[in-house]
Amino acid sequence: LDIVFLVLAVSYLQHGIIPEIDKMLLFIPLLAIFGVAAPGLPGGTLFASLGLIQAVIGIDEAGIAIMVTLFALLDSFGTAHNITSDGALTLILSRYQNKMKDIKSSVNKNINKNQ
């Protein structure tokens, strides 16, 4: 999704207009396919879809250079957010799991005590 907004911003910056809706409706599903097939390295989706961006949207080499630069600057913040949210979710789920284990063990103790 960040690549879509980056394409819109660079297109507006270069041409003063955003791409037509029919181009965007073609571009977004193709970008999703490229995103699945992209290598798992930083900026892999962007670099894999550069030809698509040029062919469908019509952004030239200068626009591509702007996109690569902006994406490189912004990608680290997205990565930091992803890592932090993954860690927070892991902590939340592990606490929930520990509470469930405690509840289960206390229920089992009460059942064994009553038998």
C-alpha positions in Angstrom: 0.0 0.0 0.0 2.9 2.3 0.7 4.1 1.9 -2.9 0.7 2.9 -4.2 0.8 6.1 -2.2 4.4 6.7 -3.3 3.3 6.3 -6.9 0.5 8.7 -6.5 2.7 11.3 -4.8 5.5 11.1 -7.3 3.0 11.2 -10.2 1.5 14.3 -8.7 4.9 15.8 -8.0 6.0 15.3 -11.6 2.9 15.9 -13.6 0.6 17.8 -11.3 -2.1 15.1 -11.6 -2.6 11.7 -10.2 -3.0 8.7 -12.6 -6.4 7.9 -14.0 -8.6 5.5 -12.1 -8.4 2.9 -14.9 -4.6 2.8 -14.7 -4.8 2.5 -10.9 -7.3 -0.3 -11.1 -4.9 -2.2 -13.3 -1.8 -1.3 -11.3 -3.0 -2.3 -7.8 -3.8 -6.0 -8.5 -0.6 -6.3 -10.6 1.4 -4.8 -7.7 -0.2 -7.3 -5.3 1.0 -10.1 -7.6 4.5 -8.6 -7.8 4.5 -8.2 -4.0 3.9 -11.9 -3.5 6.6 -12.8 -6.0 9.1 -10.2 -4.8 12.3 -11.4 -3.1 12.4 -11.0 0.7 14.9 -8.2 0.8 14.5 -4.5 1.7 12.6 -2.8 -1.1 12.2 -6.0 -2.9 8.6 -5.2 -4.0 9.6 -1.8 -5.2 12.5 -3.0 -7.2 10.5 -5.9 -8.7 7.7 -3.6 -9.7 9.8 -0.7 -11.3 9.0 -1.9 -14.8 5.3 -2.2 -13.9 5.4 1.4 -12.6 7.0 2.7 -15.7 4.7 0.7 -18.1 1.3 1.2 -16.5 1.7 4.6 -14.7 4.2 6.2 -17.0 6.7 7.5 -14.4 10.0 8.2 -16.0 13.6 7.6 -14.7 13.7 10.8 -12.6 10.5 9.8 -10.9 11.8 6.3 -10.3 14.9 7.8 -8.7 12.7 9.9 -6.4 10.6 6.8 -5.5 13.6 4.7 -4.7 15.1 7.4 -2.5 11.9 8.1 -0.6 11.2 4.4 -0.2 14.7 3.8 1.2 14.1 6.6 3.7 10.7 5.5 4.7 11.1 1.8 4.7 13.2 1.8 7.9 10.3 3.3 9.8 7.9 0.7 8.5 10.4 -2.0 9.5 10.8 -0.6 13.0 7.0 -0.4 13.3 6.6 -4.0 12.1 9.2 -5.3 14.5 7.8 -3.3 17.5 4.2 -4.4 16.9 5.3 -8.0 16.4 7.1 -7.9 19.8 4.2 -6.3 21.5 1.8 -8.9 20.1 4.1 -11.7 21.2 4.2 -10.3 24.8 0.4 -9.9 24.9 -0.2 -13.4 23.6 2.4 -15.0 25.9 0.8 -13.3 29.0 -2.7 -14.5 27.8 -1.3 -18.0 27.4 0.3 -18.0 30.8 -3.1 -16.9 32.4 -4.9 -19.6 30.5 -2.4 -22.2 31.8 -2.9 -20.9 35.4 -6.7 -21.1 35.1 -6.5 -24.6 33.6 -4.2 -25.9 36.3 -6.3 -24.4 39.1 -9.4 -26.0 37.5 -7.7 -29.3 37.3 -6.6 -29.1 41.0 -10.1 -28.3 42.1 -11.5 -31.2 40.0 -8.8 -33.6 41.5 -9.5 -32.3 45.0 -13.3 -32.9 44.7 -12.9 -36.5 43.5 
